[in-house]
Amino acid sequence: MFREMRRKKQELSVEESTAVLKKGTSGVLAVLGDEAYPYAVPLSYLYEKGKVYFHCAKSGHKLDAVTANAKVSFCVIDQDNVVPEKYTTYFRSVILFGKAFVLMDNTERRTALEKFAEKYSPSDRAGRLQEIKKLIDNTCIIVMAVEHMTGKEAIELVREKHI
């Protein structure tokens, strides 16, 4: 169903890919948008146990697209160092494929928001809880259930591992 990576030597392990997702703070969600045009939007995210969580307003292009077609893709770039003298970049990235849905259960929504807030503001528990209380009724949570994950890095980074 999903393509195998062509350059197998550059493929990241599941553990390395997961580490990229845990470390990252933003990525690009791609959906099938209006008039069947691709719509790719940069977002903050939370990755946990094979699922990616996004928060958004209760209306908008992204939400409409996910509701109309659950198939999505999400990309996180961990490293992108341009090396001009070698005409290349030393990159590391992860791409996910899966199906997205709107989280309806209020308890699960609150838990997701608490984990989001903890990731992005780890030292201010009181502030996090206050912000969640203020925004929870106007916030939608989209969950992407990951079906396929690939990670890849520049061949130069692969070679560095074996030195």
C-alpha positions as CSV (number, residue, x, y, z in Angstrom):
1,M,0.0,0.0,0.0
2,F,2.8,2.5,0.9
3,R,5.9,2.7,-1.1
4,E,9.2,1.4,0.3
5,M,12.0,3.9,0.6
6,R,14.2,3.9,-2.5
7,R,17.5,4.7,-0.7
8,K,17.4,2.1,2.1
9,K,20.8,3.0,3.5
10,Q,19.5,6.4,4.4
11,E,16.4,5.2,6.2
12,L,16.0,6.0,9.9
13,S,15.0,3.2,12.3
14,V,11.6,3.4,14.0
15,E,13.3,4.5,17.2
16,E,15.3,7.3,15.4
17,S,12.1,8.5,13.6
18,T,10.2,8.5,16.9
19,A,12.9,10.5,18.5
20,V,12.7,13.1,15.7
21,L,8.9,13.3,16.3
22,K,9.3,13.6,20.1
23,K,11.9,16.3,19.8
24,G,10.2,18.4,17.1
25,T,7.9,21.3,17.7
26,S,6.5,22.0,14.3
27,G,5.7,20.2,11.1
28,V,3.6,20.5,7.9
29,L,0.2,18.7,7.7
30,A,-1.0,18.0,4.1
31,V,-4.6,17.4,3.4
32,L,-6.9,17.3,0.3
33,G,-8.3,20.8,0.3
34,D,-10.9,22.8,-1.6
35,E,-11.4,21.8,-5.3
36,A,-9.1,18.8,-4.7
37,Y,-6.0,21.1,-4.4
38,P,-3.4,19.9,-1.8
39,Y,-3.4,22.1,1.3
40,A,-0.3,22.0,3.4
41,V,-0.2,23.9,6.6
42,P,2.6,24.4,9.2
43,L,1.5,23.4,12.7
44,S,2.6,22.8,16.3
45,Y,1.9,19.2,17.2
46,L,2.1,16.5,19.9
47,Y,3.3,13.0,19.1
48,E,2.3,10.1,21.4
49,K,2.0,6.4,21.0
50,G,1.5,6.3,17.2
51,K,-0.8,9.4,17.1
52,V,-0.2,13.0,16.3
53,Y,-2.4,15.7,17.9
54,F,-3.1,19.1,16.4
55,H,-5.2,21.9,17.8
56,C,-7.2,24.4,15.8
57,A,-10.2,26.6,15.7
58,K,-13.6,25.0,15.4
59,S,-13.9,26.1,11.8
60,G,-11.6,26.6,8.9
61,H,-9.9,25.1,5.8
62,K,-7.9,22.4,7.7
63,L,-10.9,21.2,9.7
64,D,-13.1,21.1,6.6
65,A,-10.5,19.1,4.6
66,V,-10.0,16.5,7.4
67,T,-13.7,16.1,7.8
68,A,-14.2,15.6,4.0
69,N,-11.2,13.2,3.6
70,A,-9.5,11.6,6.5
71,K,-6.3,10.7,4.6
72,V,-3.4,13.0,5.5
73,S,0.3,13.3,5.6
74,F,2.6,15.0,8.1
75,C,6.2,15.9,7.7
76,V,8.7,17.0,10.4
77,I,12.2,18.3,9.5
78,D,14.7,17.7,12.3
79,Q,17.8,19.0,10.5
80,D,18.5,20.9,7.3
81,N,22.1,22.2,7.2
82,V,23.1,23.6,3.8
83,V,26.6,22.7,2.8
84,P,27.3,25.1,-0.1
85,E,30.7,23.9,-1.1
86,K,29.3,20.3,-1.6
87,Y,26.1,21.5,-3.2
88,T,24.0,19.5,-0.8
89,T,22.2,19.6,2.6
90,Y,22.7,17.4,5.6
91,F,19.1,16.7,6.4
92,R,17.0,14.5,8.6
93,S,13.2,14.3,8.3
94,V,10.2,12.0,9.0
95,I,7.0,11.7,7.0
96,L,3.9,10.1,8.4
97,F,0.8,8.9,6.6
98,G,-2.5,8.1,8.2
99,K,-6.1,9.1,8.9
100,A,-7.2,12.1,10.9
101,F,-10.3,12.6,12.9
102,V,-11.8,15.2,15.2
103,L,-11.5,14.2,18.9
104,M,-15.1,14.6,20.3
105,D,-14.7,13.3,23.9
106,N,-14.3,16.3,26.2
107,T,-12.1,14.3,28.7
108,E,-9.7,13.2,25.9
109,R,-9.7,16.7,24.5
110,R,-8.7,18.2,27.8
111,T,-6.0,15.5,28.3
112,A,-4.6,16.3,24.9
113,L,-4.6,20.1,25.6
114,E,-2.8,19.5,28.9
115,K,-0.1,17.4,27.2
116,F,0.2,20.1,24.5
117,A,0.6,22.8,27.1
118,E,3.1,20.8,29.0
119,K,5.2,20.2,25.9
120,Y,5.3,23.9,24.9
121,S,5.3,25.5,28.4
122,P,6.8,22.9,30.7
123,S,7.6,25.2,33.6
124,D,4.3,27.1,34.1
125,R,1.6,24.6,35.3
126,A,-0.7,27.2,36.7
127,G,-0.5,29.3,33.5
128,R,-1.1,26.2,31.4
129,L,-4.3,25.2,33.3
130,Q,-5.6,28.8,33.2
131,E,-5.0,28.9,29.4
132,I,-6.7,25.6,28.9
133,K,-9.7,26.7,30.9
134,K,-10.0,29.9,28.8
135,L,-9.7,28.2,25.4
136,I,-11.1,24.6,25.7
137,D,-14.6,25.5,24.5
138,N,-13.3,27.2,21.4
139,T,-10.6,24.6,20.5
140,C,-10.8,21.6,18.3
141,I,-8.4,18.7,18.5
142,I,-7.5,16.7,15.4
143,V,-5.9,13.3,15.9
144,M,-3.9,11.6,13.2
145,A,-3.7,7.8,13.6
146,V,-0.3,6.9,12.0
147,E,-0.5,4.1,9.5
148,H,3.0,4.4,7.9
149,M,6.1,6.2,9.0
150,T,9.4,6.8,7.1
151,G,12.4,8.7,8.3
152,K,15.4,9.6,6.1
153,E,18.7,11.3,6.6
154,A,21.5,12.5,4.3
155,I,24.0,9.9,3.3
156,E,26.8,12.0,4.9
157,L,25.0,11.7,8.3
158,V,24.7,7.9,7.8
159,R,28.5,7.7,7.1
160,E,29.2,9.8,10.3
161,K,27.4,7.1,12.4
162,H,29.8,4.5,11.1
163,I,33.0,6.4,11.8
